[in-house]
Amino acid sequence: MSGAQRIPLADHVADAVALLGTVRTTEVIPLDGRAVGRVAVREQRALVDVPGHDNSQMDGFALAAHDLQGSGARVTLPLGPTIAAGDEPAVLAPGTARAIMTGAPIPSGAELVIPVEESSEGRFTPVDEVPDARPAPTVTLTPASVATGRFVRRRGSDTRRGDTVLREGRLLTPARIAHLAACGVVDVEVDVPLRVMVLSTGSEVHSRAGGAPAPGSVFDANGPGLAAALTEAGADVVHVGVVPDDAGALLVHLRREIRALNVDLVVTSGGVSMGAFEVVRHAAGRDGVTLAFPKVALQPGGPQGIGYLEMDERRVPWLAFPGNPVSALLSCELIARPALGAPARRRLHLPVQLEVEEHSPLALDQYRRARVLPSGRVRLVGGASSHLIGGYAAADALVRIPTGTETVHDGDQLEILLIPGGES
């Protein structure tokens, strides 16, 4: 099929996003450990400044710069009351210093903090060891620097109230959760994970539960691989095995499992090409099935199926991927992940390292498995064929050779998509 008869990958992804938009929902959850790994669906702004007040970066002494005589010059000052973390902001009397603990508010009139290590004592006496009666305290300091602002954390120096601290589509990581909490956020709106059923098709595909495959059969790689990829994309996945090339049996199996498992989305592999035993295509002719089979300008993974299965007065979305393992996983990466609302992968432009030039179909976006090298270049691993799953397993990047590019030379700059994995 020529390029003019194929649809761009971006158009097919948009169709998949719209299809899953009919079943995606959101919920508001507390901002705690259970939020990690979820994906935000709303922008969140800081409710307070962080820090909320000028505070000390060190255990030391807060004072005014004009009460010091210069770096390295010894000075003795009377001490006011100690300031602990959590105290109300206070005032520094002129010509005095105040002992201050890390995180405690800087008193009005103070301009810097001299660390306790630059005092004659070199340390603070624990509170419970200080005698009840003692002379008026003083402190002798020999500061290494008298720069204004030394060891002072300024209010809002990390985040200002009203700053955007979480964007739509961002993964909630431990650091982001901590940042949100520091900014006064107590809950967050996230996607509810879709319950996705994964099913492999093909009479030649052998489930691992039944022992060694017969001659001519293959182990099911797509079921476990897609289940893992969809789980990593945030779905609640159920893997329901293998169905042979029988359209009636496929639909009976799907409907039974959808009812039993309360499935939101069906993902199948195999049966979408142009052969005589394309079970998903055959199922599309049955009642209650609406599937289209666009040819996408993509290699591997051009044959695709998209639509829905009518079930008990509802429509269950169905994404049907090709059967070769690399095609199935690449389809999940490029189509299912964005449709599920998973965080976007990082994309870079890097030079490729080739020993011989590589060729790509002019009318297609070709994705090749690759490794990012310490040099900052990227090396292809394995060939272009869609059955070479070993090359995918060794890859930590996908190199996109765009439509209109027939030949790739050593050093050409190409877009790469960073993916998890690869050799250690």
C-alpha positions as CSV (number, residue, x, y, z in Angstrom):
1,M,0.0,0.0,0.0
2,S,1.4,3.4,-0.9
3,G,2.1,6.2,1.6
4,A,-0.9,8.2,0.2
5,Q,-3.2,5.4,1.4
6,R,-1.8,5.2,4.9
7,I,-2.7,7.5,7.8
8,P,-0.1,9.4,9.8
9,L,0.7,7.9,13.2
10,A,-0.3,11.1,14.9
11,D,-3.8,10.8,13.4
12,H,-4.2,7.2,14.6
13,V,-3.0,8.2,18.1
14,A,-5.5,11.0,18.2
15,D,-8.3,8.5,17.3
16,A,-7.1,6.2,20.1
17,V,-7.0,9.1,22.6
18,A,-10.6,10.0,21.7
19,L,-11.7,6.4,21.9
20,L,-10.3,5.9,25.4
21,G,-11.6,9.3,26.4
22,T,-15.1,7.7,26.6
23,V,-14.0,5.5,29.5
24,R,-11.3,7.5,31.3
25,T,-12.3,9.0,34.6
26,T,-10.6,10.9,37.4
27,E,-10.6,10.9,41.2
28,V,-9.2,13.1,44.0
29,I,-6.9,11.3,46.3
30,P,-4.9,12.3,49.4
31,L,-1.3,13.4,48.9
32,D,0.4,10.6,50.6
33,G,2.4,7.5,49.7
34,R,-0.5,6.0,47.8
35,A,-0.3,8.8,45.3
36,V,3.1,7.7,44.0
37,G,3.0,6.5,40.4
38,R,-0.3,8.2,39.6
39,V,-0.7,10.7,36.9
40,A,-2.0,14.2,37.5
41,V,-4.9,15.5,35.4
42,R,-4.9,19.1,36.6
43,E,-2.3,21.8,37.0
44,Q,-1.5,22.6,40.7
45,R,-0.2,25.9,42.0
46,A,1.6,26.6,45.3
47,L,-0.6,27.8,48.1
48,V,2.2,29.3,50.1
49,D,5.8,30.6,49.7
50,V,8.5,27.9,50.4
51,P,10.2,28.7,52.7
52,G,7.4,30.6,54.3
53,H,9.9,33.0,56.1
54,D,13.5,33.9,56.1
55,N,15.3,31.2,58.1
56,S,18.7,30.0,59.1
57,Q,20.6,27.5,57.0
58,M,22.9,26.6,59.9
59,D,23.1,26.3,63.6
60,G,24.8,29.5,64.5
61,F,24.3,33.2,65.5
62,A,22.1,35.8,63.8
63,L,23.4,39.3,63.8
64,A,23.8,42.5,61.8
65,A,26.7,42.8,59.3
66,H,27.7,46.3,60.8
67,D,28.4,44.6,64.2
68,L,31.3,42.6,62.6
69,Q,34.7,44.1,61.8
70,G,35.5,42.0,58.8
71,S,36.4,38.5,57.8
72,G,38.7,36.8,60.3
73,A,38.4,39.7,62.8
74,R,37.5,38.5,66.4
75,V,34.4,40.2,68.0
76,T,32.5,39.6,71.2
77,L,28.8,40.4,71.4
78,P,26.1,40.1,74.0
79,L,23.7,37.3,73.4
80,G,19.9,37.6,73.3
81,P,17.4,34.7,73.7
82,T,18.0,31.6,71.6
83,I,15.7,31.2,68.5
84,A,14.5,27.6,67.8
85,A,12.8,26.2,64.7
86,G,9.1,26.8,65.1
87,D,9.5,30.0,67.1
88,E,7.5,33.1,66.1
89,P,9.6,35.6,64.1
90,A,11.4,37.9,66.6
91,V,13.5,41.1,66.7
92,L,17.3,41.4,67.1
93,A,18.3,44.1,69.6
94,P,21.0,46.5,68.1
95,G,24.6,45.5,68.9
96,T,23.7,41.9,69.9
97,A,23.7,38.4,68.5
98,R,21.1,35.7,69.0
99,A,21.8,31.9,68.9
100,I,19.7,30.5,66.1
101,M,19.0,26.9,65.1
102,T,18.7,25.5,61.6
103,G,15.3,26.3,60.1
104,A,14.5,29.0,62.8
105,P,13.1,32.3,61.6
106,I,15.7,35.1,61.1
107,P,14.9,37.9,63.5
108,S,14.2,41.4,62.2
109,G,17.4,43.4,62.1
110,A,19.6,40.4,61.4
111,E,21.4,40.2,58.1
112,L,23.5,37.0,58.2
113,V,24.2,33.9,60.3
114,I,27.7,33.0,61.6
115,P,27.9,29.2,62.0
116,V,28.6,27.9,65.6
117,E,31.8,26.4,64.3
118,E,33.2,30.0,63.9
119,S,32.6,30.8,67.6
120,S,35.0,30.4,70.5
121,E,32.9,27.4,71.9
122,G,32.6,25.7,68.5
123,R,29.4,24.0,69.6
124,F,26.1,24.7,71.4
125,T,25.6,23.4,75.0
126,P,22.5,21.2,75.1
127,V,19.6,23.0,76.6
128,D,19.3,20.6,79.6
129,E,22.9,21.2,80.5
130,V,22.6,25.0,80.8
131,P,22.8,26.2,84.5
132,D,19.8,28.1,85.8
133,A,22.0,31.0,87.1
134,R,24.8,32.3,85.0
135,P,26.3,35.7,84.0
136,A,24.8,37.6,81.1
137,P,26.0,35.5,78.2
138,T,28.2,36.7,75.4
139,V,29.6,35.1,72.3
140,T,33.0,35.5,70.7
141,L,33.1,35.1,66.9
142,T,35.8,34.8,64.3
143,P,33.8,34.8,61.1
144,A,35.2,33.4,57.9
145,S,33.0,35.8,55.9
146,V,30.8,38.7,56.8
147,A,28.8,38.8,53.6
148,T,25.2,40.0,54.0
149,G,22.8,37.1,53.5
150,R,25.3,34.4,54.5
151,F,23.5,31.2,55.5
152,V,20.1,32.9,55.2
153,R,17.4,31.0,53.3
154,R,15.1,33.7,51.9
155,R,11.4,33.5,51.9
156,G,10.1,32.0,48.6
157,S,13.6,31.2,47.5
158,D,12.4,27.6,46.5
159,T,8.9,28.3,45.4
160,R,6.6,31.4,45.3
161,R,2.9,31.3,46.1
162,G,1.0,30.9,42.8
163,D,3.9,29.1,41.0
164,T,2.9,26.1,39.0
165,V,4.3,23.1,40.9
166,L,2.6,20.3,39.0
167,R,1.5,20.1,35.4
168,E,-1.2,18.0,33.8
169,G,0.1,14.6,32.7
170,R,3.0,14.5,35.1
171,L,3.8,11.4,37.1
172,L,3.6,11.8,40.9
173,T,7.1,10.9,42.1
174,P,8.3,11.0,45.7
175,A,10.0,14.3,45.1
176,R,7.0,15.9,43.5
177,I,4.8,14.6,46.3
178,A,7.2,16.2,48.9
179,H,7.2,19.5,46.9
180,L,3.4,19.6,46.7
181,A,3.1,18.9,50.4
182,A,5.6,21.7,51.2
183,C,3.5,24.0,49.1
184,G,0.4,23.3,51.2
185,V,-1.3,20.9,48.8
186,V,-3.3,18.1,50.6
187,D,-4.9,16.2,47.7
188,V,-4.5,15.8,44.0
189,E,-6.7,14.9,41.0
190,V,-5.5,11.9,39.1
191,D,-6.6,9.4,36.4
192,V,-8.4,6.3,37.6
193,P,-6.4,3.4,36.2
194,L,-8.3,1.7,33.4
195,R,-8.9,-2.1,33.8
196,V,-7.4,-3.5,30.6
197,M,-7.8,-7.0,29.4
198,V,-4.9,-8.4,27.3
199,L,-5.5,-11.3,25.0
200,S,-3.3,-13.0,22.4
201,T,-4.8,-14.6,19.3
202,G,-3.5,-17.2,16.9
203,S,-3.8,-21.0,16.7
204,E,0.0,-21.2,16.6
205,V,0.4,-19.3,19.9
206,H,1.1,-21.5,22.9
207,S,0.2,-20.6,26.4
208,R,3.0,-21.4,28.8
209,A,0.6,-23.2,31.1
210,G,0.4,-26.3,28.9
211,G,4.0,-27.4,28.6
212,A,6.3,-27.2,25.5
213,P,4.7,-26.0,22.2
214,A,4.1,-28.5,19.4
215,P,6.2,-28.2,16.3
216,G,5.1,-25.2,14.3
217,S,3.8,-23.4,17.5
218,V,5.4,-20.5,19.4
219,F,5.3,-19.4,23.0
220,D,3.1,-16.4,23.8
221,A,5.4,-13.4,24.1
222,N,2.8,-10.8,23.4
223,G,0.5,-11.5,26.3
224,P,3.2,-11.1,29.0
225,G,4.9,-8.3,27.2
226,L,1.8,-6.2,26.6
227,A,0.6,-6.9,30.1
228,A,3.8,-5.5,31.5
229,A,3.9,-2.5,29.1
230,L,0.3,-1.5,30.0
231,T,1.0,-2.0,33.7
232,E,4.0,0.3,33.4
233,A,1.7,2.8,31.6
234,G,-0.6,2.9,34.6
235,A,-3.3,0.4,33.7
236,D,-4.9,-2.2,35.9
237,V,-4.1,-5.2,33.7
238,V,-5.7,-8.7,33.5
239,H,-4.0,-11.2,31.2
240,V,-6.5,-13.8,30.0
241,G,-4.4,-16.0,27.8
242,V,-4.7,-17.1,24.2
243,V,-7.6,-17.7,21.8
244,P,-7.2,-19.7,18.5
245,D,-8.2,-18.4,15.1
246,D,-11.9,-18.8,15.6
247,A,-13.9,-15.5,15.5
248,G,-16.9,-17.0,17.4
249,A,-14.7,-18.4,20.1
250,L,-12.8,-15.0,20.4
251,L,-16.0,-13.0,20.9
252,V,-17.5,-15.5,23.4
253,H,-14.2,-15.4,25.4
254,L,-14.1,-11.6,25.3
255,R,-17.7,-11.1,26.4
256,R,-17.4,-13.6,29.2
257,E,-14.2,-12.1,30.6
258,I,-15.4,-8.5,30.2
259,R,-18.4,-9.3,32.3
260,A,-16.5,-11.2,34.9
261,L,-13.6,-8.8,35.2
262,N,-15.4,-5.4,34.6
263,V,-13.1,-4.5,31.8
264,D,-12.7,-0.9,30.5
265,L,-10.5,-1.7,27.5
266,V,-9.6,-4.7,25.4
267,V,-6.1,-5.0,23.9
268,T,-5.5,-7.9,21.5
269,S,-2.5,-8.9,19.5
270,G,-2.6,-10.7,16.1
271,G,-5.3,-11.2,13.5
272,V,-5.3,-7.7,12.0
273,S,-3.3,-8.2,8.8
274,M,-4.3,-9.5,5.3
275,G,-3.9,-13.2,5.7
276,A,-6.6,-16.0,5.5
277,F,-6.7,-16.5,9.2
278,E,-7.0,-12.9,10.6
279,V,-9.3,-13.7,13.5
280,V,-9.9,-10.1,14.7
281,R,-10.8,-9.0,11.1
282,H,-13.2,-11.9,10.9
283,A,-14.7,-11.0,14.3
284,A,-15.3,-7.5,13.0
285,G,-18.0,-8.8,10.7
286,R,-20.1,-10.1,13.6
287,D,-22.9,-8.4,15.4
288,G,-21.9,-6.0,18.2
289,V,-18.4,-5.4,16.8
290,T,-17.3,-2.1,15.3
291,L,-13.7,-2.2,14.2
292,A,-11.7,-0.2,11.6
293,F,-8.4,-1.5,10.2
294,P,-6.3,1.5,9.2
295,K,-2.9,1.1,7.6
296,V,-0.7,3.4,9.7
297,A,2.4,5.0,8.2
298,L,4.5,3.1,10.7
299,Q,7.1,0.3,10.5
300,P,6.9,-2.0,12.3
301,G,3.3,-2.0,13.4
302,G,1.5,-0.6,10.3
303,P,-1.6,-2.9,10.5
304,Q,-3.9,-1.7,13.3
305,G,-7.4,-2.3,14.5
306,I,-9.5,0.2,16.5
307,G,-13.1,0.3,17.6
308,Y,-15.3,-1.2,20.3
309,L,-17.3,-4.2,21.4
310,E,-20.9,-3.6,22.4
311,M,-21.6,-5.1,25.8
312,D,-24.7,-4.8,28.0
313,E,-25.7,-1.3,26.7
314,R,-22.1,0.0,26.8
315,R,-19.3,0.1,24.4
316,V,-15.9,-1.3,25.4
317,P,-13.0,0.2,23.5
318,W,-10.8,-2.3,21.6
319,L,-7.3,-1.7,20.4
320,A,-6.1,-4.5,18.2
321,F,-2.3,-4.7,17.6
322,P,-0.3,-6.8,15.1
323,G,1.0,-10.2,16.2
324,N,4.8,-9.9,15.8
325,P,6.3,-9.2,19.2
326,V,8.1,-6.0,18.3
327,S,5.1,-4.7,16.4
328,A,2.8,-5.4,19.4
329,L,5.1,-3.7,21.9
330,L,5.9,-0.7,19.7
331,S,2.1,-0.2,19.1
332,C,1.6,-0.2,22.9
333,E,4.4,2.3,23.3
334,L,3.4,4.7,20.6
335,I,-0.4,4.3,20.7
336,A,-1.7,2.8,23.9
337,R,0.5,4.8,26.3
338,P,-0.6,8.3,25.1
339,A,-4.2,7.0,24.9
340,L,-4.0,5.9,28.5
341,G,-2.7,9.3,29.5
342,A,0.7,7.9,30.6
343,P,3.6,10.5,31.0
344,A,5.3,11.2,27.7
345,R,8.7,9.6,27.2
346,R,11.7,11.9,26.9
347,R,12.7,12.7,23.3
348,L,16.2,13.8,22.2
349,H,18.0,14.4,18.9
350,L,21.3,12.5,18.8
351,P,23.7,11.4,16.1
352,V,23.6,7.8,15.0
353,Q,26.7,5.6,14.9
354,L,26.6,3.3,11.8
355,E,29.2,1.1,10.2
356,V,27.1,1.0,7.0
357,E,24.3,3.2,5.8
358,E,20.7,2.1,6.7
359,H,17.7,2.2,4.5
360,S,14.1,3.0,5.4
361,P,10.8,3.1,3.5
362,L,10.1,6.6,2.2
363,A,6.4,6.6,3.0
364,L,6.8,5.4,6.6
365,D,8.0,6.4,10.0
366,Q,10.4,3.6,10.9
367,Y,11.3,3.0,14.5
368,R,14.6,1.1,15.2
369,R,15.8,-0.3,18.5
370,A,18.9,1.3,19.8
371,R,21.4,1.9,22.6
372,V,22.5,5.3,23.8
373,L,26.3,5.3,24.0
374,P,28.5,7.1,26.6
375,S,29.7,9.3,23.7
376,G,26.2,10.7,23.3
377,R,25.7,8.9,20.0
378,V,23.2,6.1,19.5
379,R,23.8,2.7,18.0
380,L,21.2,0.5,16.4
381,V,20.7,-3.0,17.9
382,G,19.2,-5.8,16.0
383,G,17.7,-5.4,12.6
384,A,14.5,-3.7,11.4
385,S,12.4,-6.9,11.3
386,S,9.4,-7.1,13.6
387,H,10.1,-10.5,15.1
388,L,13.5,-9.5,16.6
389,I,12.4,-9.1,20.2
390,G,15.9,-9.8,21.5
391,G,17.0,-6.5,20.0
392,Y,14.1,-4.7,21.7
393,A,15.1,-6.3,25.0
394,A,18.7,-4.9,24.7
395,A,17.5,-1.4,23.7
396,D,17.1,1.7,25.9
397,A,16.0,3.9,23.0
398,L,13.9,3.9,19.8
399,V,15.3,5.8,16.8
400,R,12.7,7.4,14.6
401,I,13.6,7.5,10.9
402,P,10.9,9.9,9.6
403,T,8.8,9.7,6.6
404,G,10.7,10.9,3.5
405,T,14.0,9.6,4.7
406,E,15.3,6.8,2.5
407,T,18.9,6.5,3.6
408,V,20.6,7.1,7.0
409,H,24.3,7.8,7.2
410,D,26.8,7.7,10.1
411,G,26.5,10.9,12.1
412,D,23.0,11.8,11.0
413,Q,21.0,13.5,13.7
414,L,17.7,11.7,14.4
415,E,14.9,11.9,17.0
416,I,15.2,9.2,19.7
417,L,12.7,8.1,22.3
418,L,14.2,7.0,25.6
419,I,12.6,3.8,26.9
420,P,13.3,1.8,30.1
421,G,15.7,-1.2,29.9
422,G,18.6,-2.2,27.9
423,E,21.8,-3.9,28.9
424,S,23.4,-2.9,32.1
